[in-house]
Amino acid sequence: MPRAARYTAVVVFALAWLAGSGTVSAHNTLESSDPADGAVLDAPPPVWTITFDKDVPIDSASGVLQGPDGTRTPLRSPRHGASERNVVFDLPPELSGTYTARWRLIGTDGHVISGRVSFTVAMSAPAAESVPPTTELGEAASDAESTTSTVPVAATSEAAPLDDDGNDNGGAPAAVRWIVRLLTLTALAFAFGVLATDFIVAHGAIRIIRRSTAGRAILAAVAIAPVLELTTFAIDATAGGGVPLLDALRTDPGTMLVLRVAAGLVATACLALATFSPTGTAGYGTAATAVLIMAATVSWVGHPRSEGSPWLGVPLDIAHTAAMGAWLGALAVTFGAVARHLSDVDLQRALRRFGSLATWSVTILVATGTAQALRLHGGVPSGRHGAILAAKLVLVVGMVLLAALVRSGLQRGVAANRGALLRLALAEIGSGAAVLGLSAALVLTSPT
């Protein structure tokens, strides 16, 4: 094995082991609150304690208290309670009326999780002591968020609208998150596809890719997609009274996104500028390592680490992503940027090599996908996550059938069937795009 390949393997397995050994807290669920939602209290509570089903990264948690007059008071940084599943906020003294307490935190998958709890303090404070909530426990509320009304109103009447999950996120819309995640998966598929095409399908194809418009767009996507995802994360983390940007970047998701941006830039630079061949030079090894690091950071902050047996889930997901890229990415790169520049003989040779690559890739996809489904669901997939997974499986089966038709066409020769093969390949690429879209939806949907 070339030295560059050995170096790449060591880096990937080290990242996989580290990713699988960390604390798990993605898709955290609120179990209880004290005061409880809807509670009516005889005396002001000194603290607000919320308990989750998993450990909470305390540095990513923040809270805001909205008073009867609509004034919002950022709460001081919380602390852990009896365990790391408990988050404790100190409350202002002399509360009276109906309040809405809002919490936000960042899960290890980078998702901003939030919610709110309403409670009423029935004790009436003396008139001389009645003052609007102050901002002693945080930064002053902005004029736009304050109101001079002295008539108590329901705590939710001034609140930001809830999203489909009932969370008061106030960040990027769900559709934007899906689009950005789709771009990330597509960029990863392209990156693996470029490497696989040059290494296996058509030796020296990187020179063709660099010269073509489609190839340059592919390389640009590898650099731009991680930047867009980091930007979306920053918007989600800081919106609506969230944590400061630097604190968000210090969390596991923030750190991994910064690493992904750096790896994307390195991979793009190597693929666009370095002179390498499939025999394993430093440029090729560096590019492959950077792409695999990008895949590892995606697995680090996703479902592979958020559910049971992360030590198994993370390596499986890296292998799944690499196989997906070697199949779908190489398919798109071969037909989108390389095929038109090859002679009939070279194209037939390249497509035969791609057929072998696709066979191995599909085998790995099925094996790792099945293992992940069993790990996440413990059996037959169910719920929304299971439905999306089933739809993805149907599309993959359809792509396998299309690939069989392409191989059948190869047996009759390329010259007389180039147009037909191109149409079949485009259908397979379209199905692959749908598979990536469903994969993006799976990442944003809790398996439980």
C-alpha positions as a printed Julia matrix, in Angstrom:
448×3 Matrix{Float64}:
   0.0    0.0     0.0
   1.43   3.45   -0.89
   2.61   5.56    2.03
  -0.04   8.22    1.34
  -2.79   5.6     1.48
  -1.46   4.25    4.8
  -1.34   7.79    6.21
  -4.91   8.43    5.09
  -6.16   5.21    6.68
  -4.49   6.04   10.01
  -6.02   9.53   10.08
  -9.52   8.29    9.24
  -9.55   5.5    11.81
  -8.14   7.85   14.46
 -10.93  10.34   13.77
 -13.49   7.55   13.81
 -12.25   6.27   17.17
 -12.23   9.75   18.7
 -15.69  10.48   17.33
 -17.06   7.29   18.79
 -15.58   7.84   22.24
 -17.13  11.2    23.08
 -20.2   12.23   25.05
 -23.52  11.8    23.29
 -26.22  14.49   23.54
 -27.72  15.08   20.08
 -31.5   15.11   19.75
 -31.85  15.88   23.45
 -35.42  15.85   24.78
 -36.8   17.9    27.66
 -38.09  15.55   30.37
 -39.23  17.96   33.07
 -39.19  21.54   34.28
 -39.36  23.1    37.75
 -41.46  25.26   37.71
 -43.55  23.06   35.45
 -45.28  24.37   32.36
 -48.6   25.95   33.43
 -47.7   25.92   37.13
 -49.29  28.51   39.47
 -46.94  29.37   42.34
 -47.59  31.1    45.65
 -44.05  32.51   45.86
 -41.39  33.51   43.32
 -39.05  30.61   42.49
 -35.35  31.42   43.0
 -34.21  29.11   40.21
 -35.56  27.39   37.1
 -34.38  23.81   36.61
 -34.9   21.84   33.39
 -34.0   18.19   32.98
 -33.2   16.41   29.72
 -32.94  12.75   28.77
 -29.25  13.12   27.91
 -26.29  15.12   29.16
 -26.27  18.79   28.2
 -23.15  20.71   27.02
 -23.63  23.53   29.51
 -21.56  26.1    27.62
 -24.06  25.94   24.76
 -27.16  26.55   26.9
 -28.86  29.92   27.32
 -32.16  31.22   28.67
 -34.45  34.24   28.42
 -37.31  35.23   30.74
 -40.26  37.13   29.28
 -42.33  39.01   31.84
 -46.03  39.98   32.0
 -45.34  43.25   30.15
 -43.42  41.5    27.36
 -39.96  42.56   28.53
 -37.34  39.91   27.83
 -34.51  39.42   30.31
 -31.53  37.29   29.3
 -30.64  34.97   32.16
 -27.16  34.41   33.48
 -25.17  31.49   32.17
 -26.64  28.31   33.67
 -24.95  25.61   35.69
 -25.43  21.88   36.0
 -27.62  20.59   38.8
 -27.54  17.17   40.39
 -26.29  15.69   37.12
 -25.22  16.87   33.7
 -28.77  16.28   32.5
 -29.98  19.11   34.78
 -29.65  22.76   33.74
 -30.21  25.39   36.44
 -30.93  29.07   35.74
 -31.04  31.73   38.46
 -34.22  33.83   38.23
 -34.69  37.53   39.12
 -36.23  38.21   42.55
 -39.76  39.46   43.26
 -41.46  37.9    40.24
 -45.21  38.46   40.01
 -47.54  37.59   37.16
 -47.26  35.24   34.19
 -43.82  34.5    32.75
 -42.43  32.52   29.86
 -38.97  31.0    30.35
 -37.18  30.06   27.13
 -34.21  27.74   26.82
 -31.84  27.03   23.94
 -28.89  24.68   23.55
 -26.75  23.22   20.79
 -26.78  19.45   20.38
 -23.68  17.54   19.33
 -25.23  17.25   15.87
 -25.16  21.04   15.5
 -28.94  21.39   15.74
 -30.21  24.24   17.9
 -32.77  22.78   20.3
 -35.13  25.11   22.12
 -38.4   25.34   23.97
 -40.35  27.4    26.46
 -42.18  26.95   29.74
 -44.89  29.27   31.11
 -45.68  29.68   34.81
 -47.56  32.16   36.99
 -46.55  33.68   40.32
 -49.86  34.46   42.02
 -48.36  36.5    44.89
 -48.93  40.22   44.32
 -45.98  42.43   45.12
 -46.56  45.73   47.02
 -47.16  48.69   44.74
 -44.05  50.5    45.96
 -41.93  47.5    45.04
 -43.57  46.79   41.69
 -40.98  47.35   38.98
 -40.64  45.95   35.52
 -38.14  43.12   35.08
 -34.59  44.38   34.91
 -31.69  43.01   32.95
 -29.33  42.54   35.9
 -28.77  38.94   34.88
 -27.78  39.61   31.3
 -27.36  42.24   28.65
 -30.03  44.91   28.39
 -33.02  44.03   26.26
 -33.27  46.04   23.08
 -35.87  48.76   22.66
 -37.47  46.74   19.88
 -38.12  43.87   22.3
 -39.44  46.03   25.16
 -42.92  47.37   25.73
 -44.36  49.92   28.16
 -47.7   48.12   28.62
 -48.64  47.55   32.28
 -51.53  45.21   31.51
 -50.53  41.57   32.09
 -50.89  39.46   28.95
 -50.37  35.81   28.18
 -46.67  35.09   28.04
 -46.93  33.63   24.57
 -48.67  36.63   23.01
 -45.41  38.48   22.38
 -43.35  35.39   21.68
 -41.73  34.55   18.38
 -43.72  32.07   16.3
 -43.0   28.4    16.88
 -41.59  26.14   14.21
 -43.09  22.81   13.15
 -41.43  21.0    16.05
 -42.82  23.41   18.61
 -39.44  24.97   19.24
 -38.8   28.66   19.44
 -35.61  28.55   17.4
 -35.58  31.92   15.67
 -32.74  30.82   13.4
 -32.5   29.65    9.81
 -35.71  28.12    8.37
 -35.87  24.33    8.16
 -35.87  24.5     4.35
 -32.59  26.43    4.4
 -31.01  23.86    6.71
 -32.1   21.07    4.36
 -30.69  22.85    1.3
 -27.37  23.52    3.02
 -27.1   19.93    4.22
 -27.92  18.7     0.69
 -25.13  20.9    -0.69
 -22.73  19.46    1.89
 -23.56  15.85    0.97
 -23.39  16.7    -2.73
 -19.99  18.35   -2.31
 -18.72  15.29   -0.42
 -20.03  12.99   -3.16
 -18.3   15.14   -5.79
 -15.03  15.13   -3.86
 -15.01  11.35   -3.48
 -16.15  11.09   -7.1
 -13.24  13.14   -8.41
 -10.75  11.0    -6.48
 -12.38   7.72   -7.55
 -12.65   8.8   -11.18
  -8.99   9.77  -11.42
  -7.75   6.82   -9.37
  -9.91   4.01  -10.82
 -12.21   4.97  -13.7
 -10.07   7.12  -16.01
  -6.45   7.68  -15.01
  -5.46  11.3   -15.46
  -9.09  12.49  -15.52
  -8.22  15.25  -13.05
  -6.68  17.24  -15.91
  -9.97  17.05  -17.84
 -11.96  17.96  -14.74
  -9.88  21.07  -14.12
 -10.37  22.3   -17.67
 -14.15  21.79  -17.9
 -16.77  24.2   -16.6
 -18.62  21.38  -14.84
 -15.38  20.24  -13.22
 -14.55  23.7   -11.92
 -18.08  24.0   -10.5
 -17.6   20.67   -8.72
 -14.31  21.8    -7.17
 -15.87  25.11   -6.1
 -18.74  23.26   -4.37
 -16.25  21.31   -2.25
 -14.92  24.6    -0.84
 -18.18  26.56   -0.6
 -20.56  24.01    0.96
 -18.76  23.8     4.35
 -18.67  27.61    4.54
 -22.43  27.78    3.99
 -23.04  25.16    6.67
 -20.84  27.03    9.16
 -22.75  30.24    8.38
 -26.11  28.54    8.96
 -24.86  27.1    12.24
 -23.7   30.55   13.4
 -27.12  32.05   12.58
 -28.92  29.27   14.46
 -26.63  29.42   17.48
 -26.73  33.18   18.01
 -30.31  34.04   16.98
 -32.99  34.85   19.55
 -30.74  35.33   22.56
 -28.53  32.32   21.87
 -24.93  31.87   22.91
 -22.15  34.21   21.7
 -20.56  33.17   18.41
 -17.17  32.31   19.91
 -18.83  30.11   22.55
 -20.81  28.37   19.8
 -17.63  27.72   17.83
 -16.05  26.13   20.91
 -18.74  23.44   21.04
 -18.17  20.1    19.33
 -20.38  21.02   16.33
 -18.7   24.42   15.97
 -15.22  22.96   16.15
 -16.06  20.25   13.62
 -17.57  22.78   11.22
 -14.46  24.95   11.38
 -12.35  21.83   10.71
 -14.66  20.94    7.8
 -14.18  24.37    6.25
 -10.39  24.04    6.52
 -10.44  20.5     5.08
 -12.68  21.63    2.2
 -10.28  24.42    1.29
  -7.28  22.06    1.43
  -9.08  19.43   -0.67
 -10.11  22.01   -3.27
  -6.6   23.45   -3.48
  -5.06  20.01   -3.95
  -7.6   18.89   -6.55
  -7.38  22.17   -8.45
  -3.64  22.82   -8.29
  -1.56  19.84   -7.24
   0.11  17.61   -9.8
  -0.54  14.01   -8.85
  -1.23  10.6   -10.27
  -3.02   7.53   -8.92
   0.29   6.03   -7.85
   0.07   7.91   -4.55
   2.0   11.18   -4.5
   1.81  13.7    -1.66
  -0.77  15.8    -3.48
  -3.16  12.9    -3.97
  -2.71  11.66   -0.4
  -3.33  15.13    1.01
  -6.47  15.56   -1.09
  -7.82  12.14   -0.06
  -7.05  12.81    3.6
  -8.79  16.19    3.52
 -11.91  14.7     1.9
 -12.04  11.88    4.45
 -11.68  14.41    7.27
 -14.68  16.26    5.83
 -16.67  13.0     5.95
 -15.49  12.3     9.49
 -16.66  15.72   10.73
 -20.12  15.08    9.24
 -20.32  11.76   11.1
 -18.92  13.27   14.29
 -21.89  15.58   14.77
 -24.7   13.44   13.33
 -26.87  10.43   14.15
 -23.89   8.02   14.07
 -22.68   9.63   17.3
 -26.04  10.65   18.77
 -27.53   7.2    19.21
 -26.38   3.84   20.55
 -22.91   2.38   19.92
 -21.25   5.52   18.47
 -17.93   3.64   18.32
 -19.58   1.56   15.58
 -21.88   4.18   14.07
 -19.19   6.72   13.17
 -16.87   4.37   11.19
 -19.91   2.85    9.47
 -21.13   6.29    8.43
 -17.72   7.3     7.07
 -17.65   4.1     4.98
 -21.25   4.73    3.86
 -20.45   8.3     2.78
 -17.29   7.24    0.95
 -19.15   4.47   -0.9
 -21.95   6.86   -1.82
 -19.41   9.33   -3.21
 -17.48   6.64   -5.09
 -20.72   5.58   -6.8
 -22.84   8.7    -7.25
 -19.96  11.17   -7.33
 -17.89   9.19   -9.8
 -21.0    8.66  -11.94
 -21.7   12.42  -12.07
 -18.05  13.33  -12.66
 -17.55  10.67  -15.35
 -20.63  11.58  -17.39
 -20.75  15.26  -16.51
 -17.14  16.27  -17.06
 -15.05  13.42  -18.48
 -17.01  11.2   -20.91
 -17.31  13.69  -23.77
 -13.52  14.04  -23.9
 -12.85  10.3   -24.25
 -12.78   8.2   -27.38
 -15.24   5.34  -27.74
 -12.57   2.83  -26.76
 -11.42   4.82  -23.72
 -15.0    5.5   -22.66
 -15.91   1.81  -22.85
 -12.84   0.96  -20.77
 -13.68   3.68  -18.25
 -17.3    2.58  -17.93
 -16.29  -1.03  -17.36
 -14.03   0.13  -14.54
 -16.86   2.24  -13.18
 -19.14  -0.8   -13.28
 -16.76  -2.7   -11.0
 -16.42   0.35   -8.73
 -20.21   0.71   -8.53
 -20.66  -2.96   -7.65
 -18.32  -2.7    -4.68
 -19.77   0.66   -3.65
 -23.35  -0.64   -3.67
 -22.28  -3.65   -1.62
 -20.74  -1.37    1.01
 -23.76   0.97    0.91
 -26.21  -1.87    1.53
 -24.1   -3.41    4.31
 -23.43  -0.16    6.17
 -26.96   1.16    5.6
 -28.5   -2.01    7.01
 -26.21  -1.92   10.04
 -27.06   1.73   10.68
 -30.81   1.08   10.39
 -30.55  -1.74   12.92
 -28.43   0.42   15.22
 -30.8    3.4    15.09
 -34.13   1.57   15.11
 -33.34  -1.82   16.64
 -35.37  -3.54   13.94
 -37.77  -2.48   11.2
 -37.54   1.34   10.79
 -40.61   3.28   11.92
 -41.91   6.83   12.1
 -40.91   9.69    9.83
 -37.24   8.71    9.9
 -38.15   5.14    8.91
 -40.4    6.33    6.08
 -37.62   8.48    4.6
 -35.19   5.58    4.98
 -37.59   3.26    3.15
 -37.98   5.78    0.3
 -34.2    6.04    0.05
 -33.95   2.24   -0.19
 -36.49   2.14   -3.03
 -34.48   4.75   -4.97
 -31.23   2.87   -4.42
 -32.83  -0.32   -5.76
 -34.0    1.63   -8.81
 -30.48   2.96   -9.35
 -29.08  -0.57   -9.2
 -31.5   -1.61  -11.95
 -30.48   1.38  -14.07
 -26.82   0.5   -13.54
 -27.57  -3.03  -14.77
 -29.05  -1.56  -17.94
 -25.92   0.55  -18.45
 -23.7   -2.52  -18.11
 -25.95  -4.36  -20.55
 -25.49  -1.53  -23.03
 -21.72  -1.73  -22.64
 -21.78  -5.32  -23.83
 -23.2   -4.09  -27.15
 -20.47  -1.47  -27.53
 -20.32   2.25  -26.84
 -20.22   3.68  -30.35
 -23.74   2.59  -31.3
 -25.19   3.23  -27.86
 -23.46   6.38  -26.58
 -26.7    8.4   -26.6
 -28.71   5.65  -24.9
 -26.03   5.15  -22.29
 -25.97   8.87  -21.59
 -29.74   8.93  -21.07
 -29.57   5.98  -18.69
 -26.68   7.6   -16.82
 -28.64  10.86  -16.51
 -31.59   8.92  -15.07
 -29.22   7.27  -12.6
 -27.73  10.65  -11.68
 -31.24  12.07  -11.16
 -32.09   9.18   -8.86
 -28.82   9.78   -7.05
 -29.74  13.42   -6.51
 -33.02  12.28   -4.96
 -31.09   9.86   -2.72
 -28.89  12.73   -1.53
 -31.99  14.82   -0.85
 -33.48  12.06    1.28
 -30.13  11.62    3.04
 -30.18  15.32    3.93
 -33.7   14.9     5.32
 -32.57  11.89    7.38
 -29.84  13.98    9.0
 -32.39  16.61   10.05
 -34.93  14.06   11.35
 -34.61  12.36   14.71
 -34.62   8.55   14.46
 -36.52   8.31   17.78
